[in-house]
Amino acid sequence: MVTATDLLYRSNHVLRKTLCGIFPMTPPSGSDERPEPSQGVYGISVAADLAGSAPQNLRLYEARGLVNPARSQGGTRRYSDDDVTRLRQIGQLLDDGLNLAGIAAVLALQAKNEDLQAKLDLARQHGPTEPHPRPRDIAGEGPLLLDELDPHSPAGQGPRDATR
């Protein structure tokens, strides 16, 4: 168990021995659970140290929309474990030669890819489904055939005009 004096004094300090156990540093609930990965717990200096960056860089990343830390009631930034992981990823991409605009694009594509993968996994869990009907099938006119496409229509996909 970490005590308040452990943070201030060396372990063999006399005052530590007398105060040991008076100020326990355990959560009020009595459990030793870690906070949720998305819960903001680190200040900007600690988050910067954990990510291997500097606090001014974290402010810049926030200004560019690359990270969005939680805020305390007083407005202090609170970074979560998820935020620190993202900051490390940003640092790695910077080391690979990307600029901040490129990093924003990469992170957006990764998020979209993860979303699509989650949807695909969910669809696979529900088993095979019937194929989706084509628009003309819904109207009851039968499937649209390739030879019915008009290559001269603006999109090159419209049905042929009956007057031609």
DRENBA-274017 format. One record per residue: x, y, z of N, C-alpha, C in turn; residue number from 1. Coordinates in steps of 0.02 Angstrom, whole numbers, plus 50000, padded with zeros to 5 digits. Layout:
<rs>
+-------+-------+-------+-------+-------+-------+-------+-------+-------+-----+
|   nxx |   nyy |   nzz |  caxx |  cayy |  cazz |   cxx |   cyy |   czz |   n |
+-------+-------+-------+-------+-------+-------+-------+-------+-------+-----+
|     X |     Y |     Z |     X |     Y |     Z |     X |     Y |     Z | NUM |
...
+-------+-------+-------+-------+-------+-------+-------+-------+-------+-----+
</rs>
This chain:
<rs>
+-------+-------+-------+-------+-------+-------+-------+-------+-------+-----+
|   nxx |   nyy |   nzz |  caxx |  cayy |  cazz |   cxx |   cyy |   czz |   n |
+-------+-------+-------+-------+-------+-------+-------+-------+-------+-----+
| 50042 | 49941 | 50000 | 50000 | 50000 | 50000 | 50044 | 50062 | 50000 |   1 |
| 50028 | 50110 | 49958 | 50065 | 50172 | 49954 | 50033 | 50221 | 50004 |   2 |
| 50075 | 50253 | 50043 | 50050 | 50303 | 50090 | 50071 | 50372 | 50068 |   3 |
| 50040 | 50422 | 50096 | 50055 | 50491 | 50078 | 50128 | 50507 | 50091 |   4 |
| 50156 | 50480 | 50144 | 50225 | 50495 | 50159 | 50273 | 50460 | 50112 |   5 |
| 50252 | 50405 | 50080 | 50294 | 50372 | 50030 | 50309 | 50420 | 49973 |   6 |
| 50262 | 50464 | 49959 | 50271 | 50511 | 49904 | 50317 | 50568 | 49923 |   7 |
| 50324 | 50582 | 49989 | 50362 | 50639 | 50011 | 50431 | 50622 | 50040 |   8 |
| 50436 | 50563 | 50069 | 50497 | 50545 | 50105 | 50524 | 50478 | 50081 |   9 |
| 50588 | 50469 | 50090 | 50618 | 50404 | 50076 | 50590 | 50352 | 50125 |  10 |
| 50595 | 50289 | 50107 | 50565 | 50236 | 50148 | 50596 | 50230 | 50217 |  11 |
| 50658 | 50251 | 50225 | 50689 | 50244 | 50291 | 50685 | 50309 | 50333 |  12 |
| 50649 | 50357 | 50311 | 50642 | 50420 | 50347 | 50602 | 50409 | 50411 |  13 |
| 50621 | 50444 | 50465 | 50590 | 50435 | 50530 | 50517 | 50454 | 50528 |  14 |
| 50499 | 50511 | 50496 | 50430 | 50533 | 50495 | 50385 | 50484 | 50458 |  15 |
| 50412 | 50451 | 50408 | 50373 | 50402 | 50371 | 50353 | 50346 | 50418 |  16 |
| 50398 | 50324 | 50461 | 50382 | 50269 | 50507 | 50328 | 50289 | 50556 |  17 |
| 50325 | 50352 | 50577 | 50274 | 50372 | 50625 | 50207 | 50384 | 50593 |  18 |
| 50206 | 50405 | 50529 | 50143 | 50420 | 50495 | 50116 | 50361 | 50454 |  19 |
| 50154 | 50308 | 50450 | 50135 | 50251 | 50409 | 50066 | 50226 | 50431 |  20 |
| 50020 | 50220 | 50384 | 49954 | 50195 | 50398 | 49904 | 50249 | 50417 |  21 |
| 49927 | 50309 | 50432 | 49880 | 50363 | 50450 | 49845 | 50390 | 50388 |  22 |
| 49882 | 50396 | 50334 | 49855 | 50423 | 50272 | 49857 | 50371 | 50216 |  23 |
| 49815 | 50321 | 50218 | 49817 | 50271 | 50165 | 49794 | 50301 | 50098 |  24 |
| 49824 | 50277 | 50045 | 49809 | 50303 | 49978 | 49768 | 50252 | 49939 |  25 |
| 49716 | 50228 | 49966 | 49672 | 50181 | 49931 | 49609 | 50216 | 49910 |  26 |
| 49577 | 50191 | 49858 | 49514 | 50222 | 49836 | 49462 | 50218 | 49892 |  27 |
| 49416 | 50265 | 49895 | 49365 | 50265 | 49947 | 49323 | 50202 | 49948 |  28 |
| 49313 | 50170 | 49891 | 49271 | 50110 | 49890 | 49308 | 50050 | 49919 |  29 |
| 49372 | 50056 | 49930 | 49410 | 50002 | 49959 | 49436 | 49953 | 49907 |  30 |
| 49418 | 49963 | 49843 | 49442 | 49918 | 49791 | 49504 | 49947 | 49758 |  31 |
| 49543 | 49904 | 49729 | 49604 | 49926 | 49695 | 49594 | 49925 | 49619 |  32 |
| 49533 | 49935 | 49597 | 49519 | 49934 | 49525 | 49548 | 49996 | 49491 |  33 |
| 49570 | 49984 | 49429 | 49594 | 50040 | 49388 | 49534 | 50075 | 49357 |  34 |
| 49540 | 50139 | 49342 | 49485 | 50173 | 49308 | 49475 | 50146 | 49238 |  35 |
| 49418 | 50159 | 49209 | 49404 | 50140 | 49140 | 49457 | 50171 | 49094 |  36 |
| 49476 | 50136 | 49039 | 49526 | 50164 | 48994 | 49507 | 50231 | 48964 |  37 |
| 49442 | 50245 | 48961 | 49420 | 50308 | 48931 | 49411 | 50364 | 48983 |  38 |
| 49421 | 50349 | 49047 | 49412 | 50399 | 49100 | 49475 | 50442 | 49106 |  39 |
| 49466 | 50507 | 49103 | 49522 | 50553 | 49109 | 49549 | 50556 | 49180 |  40 |
| 49612 | 50538 | 49189 | 49641 | 50538 | 49255 | 49709 | 50574 | 49258 |  41 |
| 49742 | 50583 | 49202 | 49809 | 50612 | 49202 | 49807 | 50686 | 49183 |  42 |
| 49846 | 50725 | 49219 | 49855 | 50794 | 49199 | 49898 | 50798 | 49137 |  43 |
| 49904 | 50856 | 49108 | 49940 | 50864 | 49045 | 50014 | 50846 | 49051 |  44 |
| 50046 | 50863 | 49106 | 50117 | 50848 | 49114 | 50129 | 50773 | 49120 |  45 |
| 50087 | 50739 | 49158 | 50094 | 50667 | 49166 | 50080 | 50632 | 49100 |  46 |
| 50027 | 50653 | 49065 | 50010 | 50623 | 49001 | 50066 | 50633 | 48951 |  47 |
| 50096 | 50693 | 48951 | 50152 | 50706 | 48905 | 50211 | 50661 | 48922 |  48 |
| 50226 | 50651 | 48985 | 50280 | 50606 | 49005 | 50265 | 50535 | 48983 |  49 |
| 50204 | 50512 | 48994 | 50186 | 50444 | 48975 | 50189 | 50433 | 48900 |  50 |
| 50174 | 50485 | 48862 | 50173 | 50480 | 48789 | 50242 | 50495 | 48759 |  51 |
| 50288 | 50520 | 48799 | 50354 | 50537 | 48773 | 50353 | 50601 | 48733 |  52 |
| 50312 | 50648 | 48753 | 50305 | 50711 | 48717 | 50311 | 50769 | 48766 |  53 |
| 50293 | 50828 | 48744 | 50295 | 50887 | 48787 | 50224 | 50915 | 48793 |  54 |
| 50208 | 50948 | 48849 | 50140 | 50975 | 48859 | 50117 | 51021 | 48803 |  55 |
| 50163 | 51063 | 48776 | 50142 | 51108 | 48722 | 50121 | 51070 | 48659 |  56 |
| 50151 | 51011 | 48648 | 50131 | 50970 | 48591 | 50060 | 50943 | 48601 |  57 |
| 50044 | 50923 | 48662 | 49977 | 50898 | 48676 | 49925 | 50952 | 48665 |  58 |
| 49942 | 51014 | 48683 | 49895 | 51069 | 48671 | 49885 | 51080 | 48595 |  59 |
| 49940 | 51074 | 48557 | 49936 | 51081 | 48485 | 49893 | 51025 | 48454 |  60 |
| 49904 | 50963 | 48477 | 49865 | 50906 | 48451 | 49791 | 50916 | 48466 |  61 |
| 49775 | 50944 | 48524 | 49705 | 50958 | 48540 | 49678 | 51012 | 48495 |  62 |
| 49717 | 51064 | 48483 | 49695 | 51119 | 48439 | 49682 | 51094 | 48368 |  63 |
| 49720 | 51044 | 48345 | 49712 | 51016 | 48278 | 49659 | 50961 | 48276 |  64 |
| 49630 | 50944 | 48333 | 49577 | 50894 | 48334 | 49602 | 50822 | 48335 |  65 |
| 49665 | 50811 | 48350 | 49692 | 50744 | 48351 | 49677 | 50707 | 48416 |  66 |
| 49666 | 50743 | 48469 | 49649 | 50714 | 48534 | 49601 | 50761 | 48568 |  67 |
| 49556 | 50732 | 48607 | 49505 | 50773 | 48641 | 49501 | 50750 | 48714 |  68 |
| 49545 | 50777 | 48758 | 49544 | 50754 | 48827 | 49481 | 50779 | 48864 |  69 |
| 49464 | 50744 | 48916 | 49408 | 50765 | 48959 | 49431 | 50828 | 48997 |  70 |
| 49384 | 50862 | 49025 | 49400 | 50921 | 49065 | 49370 | 50914 | 49134 |  71 |
| 49406 | 50938 | 49184 | 49380 | 50939 | 49252 | 49330 | 50997 | 49257 |  72 |
| 49297 | 51002 | 49314 | 49250 | 51057 | 49323 | 49285 | 51125 | 49318 |  73 |
| 49347 | 51127 | 49336 | 49386 | 51189 | 49332 | 49416 | 51202 | 49264 |  74 |
| 49407 | 51155 | 49217 | 49432 | 51164 | 49149 | 49500 | 51132 | 49136 |  75 |
| 49528 | 51097 | 49185 | 49593 | 51065 | 49176 | 49586 | 51004 | 49132 |  76 |
| 49633 | 50996 | 49085 | 49632 | 50937 | 49042 | 49646 | 50875 | 49083 |  77 |
| 49608 | 50822 | 49068 | 49618 | 50757 | 49101 | 49623 | 50705 | 49046 |  78 |
| 49682 | 50675 | 49039 | 49695 | 50626 | 48987 | 49682 | 50556 | 49013 |  79 |
| 49652 | 50514 | 48972 | 49638 | 50445 | 48991 | 49693 | 50399 | 48963 |  80 |
| 49690 | 50335 | 48981 | 49736 | 50286 | 48953 | 49727 | 50282 | 48877 |  81 |
| 49665 | 50287 | 48854 | 49652 | 50287 | 48782 | 49685 | 50347 | 48748 |  82 |
| 49681 | 50405 | 48781 | 49712 | 50465 | 48754 | 49788 | 50457 | 48750 |  83 |
| 49818 | 50428 | 48802 | 49890 | 50418 | 48803 | 49911 | 50370 | 48747 |  84 |
| 49871 | 50318 | 48736 | 49885 | 50271 | 48681 | 49883 | 50308 | 48615 |  85 |
| 49833 | 50351 | 48606 | 49827 | 50390 | 48544 | 49886 | 50438 | 48537 |  86 |
| 49908 | 50469 | 48592 | 49965 | 50514 | 48589 | 50028 | 50477 | 48569 |  87 |
| 50037 | 50416 | 48593 | 50094 | 50375 | 48573 | 50091 | 50359 | 48499 |  88 |
| 50030 | 50345 | 48474 | 50021 | 50330 | 48404 | 50038 | 50392 | 48361 |  89 |
| 50016 | 50450 | 48384 | 50033 | 50513 | 48350 | 50108 | 50522 | 48347 |  90 |
| 50142 | 50510 | 48403 | 50215 | 50515 | 48405 | 50249 | 50468 | 48356 |  91 |
| 50223 | 50406 | 48352 | 50252 | 50357 | 48305 | 50242 | 50380 | 48233 |  92 |
| 50183 | 50406 | 48217 | 50170 | 50430 | 48149 | 50214 | 50491 | 48133 |  93 |
| 50226 | 50534 | 48182 | 50271 | 50590 | 48171 | 50342 | 50564 | 48157 |  94 |
| 50363 | 50514 | 48195 | 50429 | 50485 | 48184 | 50434 | 50452 | 48115 |  95 |
| 50378 | 50428 | 48090 | 50377 | 50397 | 48023 | 50377 | 50448 | 47967 |  96 |
| 50372 | 50514 | 47985 | 50378 | 50566 | 47934 | 50313 | 50599 | 47915 |  97 |
| 50257 | 50582 | 47946 | 50194 | 50614 | 47929 | 50188 | 50682 | 47964 |  98 |
| 50153 | 50728 | 47931 | 50138 | 50791 | 47963 | 50070 | 50784 | 47999 |  99 |
| 50049 | 50836 | 48034 | 49988 | 50831 | 48074 | 49926 | 50822 | 48031 | 100 |
| 49925 | 50851 | 47971 | 49868 | 50841 | 47926 | 49865 | 50768 | 47903 | 101 |
| 49922 | 50739 | 47888 | 49925 | 50669 | 47868 | 49905 | 50623 | 47925 | 102 |
| 49926 | 50640 | 47985 | 49908 | 50601 | 48044 | 49833 | 50603 | 48055 | 103 |
| 49803 | 50662 | 48046 | 49730 | 50667 | 48054 | 49695 | 50621 | 48004 | 104 |
| 49719 | 50619 | 47942 | 49689 | 50576 | 47891 | 49697 | 50503 | 47909 | 105 |
| 49757 | 50484 | 47931 | 49770 | 50414 | 47950 | 49725 | 50393 | 48008 | 106 |
| 49720 | 50435 | 48059 | 49679 | 50418 | 48117 | 49605 | 50413 | 48098 | 107 |
| 49582 | 50457 | 48054 | 49512 | 50454 | 48032 | 49499 | 50390 | 47993 | 108 |
| 49545 | 50371 | 47949 | 49537 | 50308 | 47911 | 49540 | 50248 | 47957 | 109 |
| 49583 | 50249 | 48007 | 49586 | 50193 | 48054 | 49521 | 50187 | 48093 | 110 |
| 49493 | 50243 | 48114 | 49430 | 50241 | 48151 | 49374 | 50214 | 48107 | 111 |
| 49372 | 50235 | 48044 | 49321 | 50211 | 47998 | 49330 | 50136 | 47986 | 112 |
| 49391 | 50114 | 47978 | 49406 | 50043 | 47968 | 49384 | 50002 | 48028 | 113 |
| 49397 | 50026 | 48088 | 49376 | 49990 | 48148 | 49300 | 49986 | 48152 | 114 |
| 49266 | 50040 | 48133 | 49193 | 50040 | 48133 | 49165 | 49990 | 48083 | 115 |
| 49193 | 49989 | 48023 | 49171 | 49941 | 47973 | 49186 | 49869 | 47994 | 116 |
| 49243 | 49858 | 48026 | 49260 | 49791 | 48049 | 49211 | 49768 | 48103 | 117 |
| 49192 | 49814 | 48148 | 49143 | 49797 | 48200 | 49075 | 49779 | 48169 | 118 |
| 49055 | 49817 | 48118 | 48992 | 49802 | 48084 | 48995 | 49734 | 48048 | 119 |
| 49052 | 49720 | 48017 | 49061 | 49656 | 47983 | 49059 | 49598 | 48033 | 120 |
| 49093 | 49606 | 48089 | 49092 | 49554 | 48140 | 49022 | 49543 | 48167 | 121 |
| 48984 | 49596 | 48176 | 48915 | 49590 | 48199 | 48872 | 49554 | 48148 | 122 |
| 48881 | 49571 | 48084 | 48843 | 49538 | 48031 | 48861 | 49464 | 48027 | 123 |
| 48923 | 49447 | 48037 | 48943 | 49377 | 48036 | 48915 | 49338 | 48095 | 124 |
| 48906 | 49370 | 48151 | 48877 | 49337 | 48209 | 48804 | 49319 | 48198 | 125 |
| 48769 | 49359 | 48159 | 48698 | 49347 | 48147 | 48687 | 49296 | 48092 | 126 |
| 48739 | 49273 | 48061 | 48733 | 49222 | 48009 | 48716 | 49251 | 47942 | 127 |
| 48713 | 49207 | 47892 | 48699 | 49231 | 47824 | 48627 | 49258 | 47819 | 128 |
| 48621 | 49309 | 47779 | 48556 | 49339 | 47767 | 48541 | 49336 | 47692 | 129 |
| 48480 | 49348 | 47675 | 48462 | 49349 | 47604 | 48493 | 49410 | 47572 | 130 |
| 48512 | 49404 | 47508 | 48542 | 49462 | 47475 | 48491 | 49519 | 47471 | 131 |
| 48517 | 49580 | 47474 | 48473 | 49638 | 47469 | 48445 | 49642 | 47398 | 132 |
| 48380 | 49657 | 47392 | 48351 | 49664 | 47325 | 48376 | 49726 | 47290 | 133 |
| 48379 | 49722 | 47224 | 48399 | 49781 | 47185 | 48339 | 49828 | 47180 | 134 |
| 48349 | 49891 | 47166 | 48294 | 49939 | 47165 | 48236 | 49918 | 47121 | 135 |
| 48248 | 49890 | 47062 | 48192 | 49872 | 47018 | 48157 | 49810 | 47044 | 136 |
| 48191 | 49768 | 47082 | 48158 | 49710 | 47112 | 48104 | 49732 | 47161 | 137 |
| 48118 | 49785 | 47197 | 48069 | 49810 | 47246 | 48006 | 49834 | 47210 | 138 |
| 48015 | 49866 | 47152 | 47957 | 49892 | 47115 | 47920 | 49836 | 47079 | 139 |
| 47947 | 49776 | 47079 | 47914 | 49720 | 47047 | 47923 | 49717 | 46973 | 140 |
| 47972 | 49752 | 46946 | 47982 | 49754 | 46874 | 48037 | 49706 | 46852 | 141 |
| 48064 | 49667 | 46897 | 48117 | 49621 | 46880 | 48184 | 49655 | 46885 | 142 |
| 48238 | 49616 | 46878 | 48305 | 49644 | 46885 | 48323 | 49689 | 46826 | 143 |
| 48365 | 49737 | 46840 | 48390 | 49782 | 46789 | 48446 | 49746 | 46751 | 144 |
| 48440 | 49741 | 46685 | 48489 | 49706 | 46645 | 48542 | 49754 | 46619 | 145 |
| 48602 | 49729 | 46608 | 48657 | 49772 | 46586 | 48643 | 49804 | 46518 | 146 |
| 48609 | 49768 | 46473 | 48597 | 49797 | 46408 | 48543 | 49852 | 46410 | 147 |
| 48511 | 49861 | 46467 | 48461 | 49915 | 46475 | 48493 | 49980 | 46496 | 148 |
| 48557 | 49980 | 46512 | 48591 | 50041 | 46534 | 48606 | 50084 | 46474 | 149 |
| 48595 | 50148 | 46481 | 48607 | 50196 | 46427 | 48676 | 50228 | 46438 | 150 |
| 48723 | 50215 | 46394 | 48790 | 50244 | 46403 | 48791 | 50319 | 46391 | 151 |
| 48737 | 50347 | 46364 | 48736 | 50419 | 46349 | 48702 | 50460 | 46404 | 152 |
| 48676 | 50427 | 46456 | 48645 | 50464 | 46511 | 48700 | 50499 | 46551 | 153 |
| 48683 | 50552 | 46588 | 48735 | 50590 | 46624 | 48779 | 50548 | 46668 | 154 |
| 48750 | 50500 | 46703 | 48791 | 50458 | 46747 | 48813 | 50395 | 46711 | 155 |
| 48787 | 50382 | 46650 | 48803 | 50322 | 46614 | 48769 | 50261 | 46642 | 156 |
| 48717 | 50272 | 46682 | 48685 | 50215 | 46714 | 48609 | 50215 | 46708 | 157 |
| 48582 | 50266 | 46676 | 48509 | 50270 | 46673 | 48479 | 50221 | 46623 | 158 |
| 48417 | 50200 | 46632 | 48386 | 50155 | 46584 | 48376 | 50190 | 46517 | 159 |
| 48375 | 50152 | 46464 | 48366 | 50181 | 46398 | 48297 | 50210 | 46391 | 160 |
| 48295 | 50265 | 46355 | 48231 | 50297 | 46341 | 48194 | 50255 | 46289 | 161 |
| 48130 | 50244 | 46300 | 48090 | 50201 | 46256 | 48083 | 50232 | 46187 | 162 |
| 48094 | 50298 | 46178 | 48084 | 50330 | 46113 | 48145 | 50322 | 46068 | 163 |
| 48200 | 50298 | 46091 | 48260 | 50292 | 46050 | 48258 | 50231 | 46008 | 164 |
+-------+-------+-------+-------+-------+-------+-------+-------+-------+-----+
</rs>
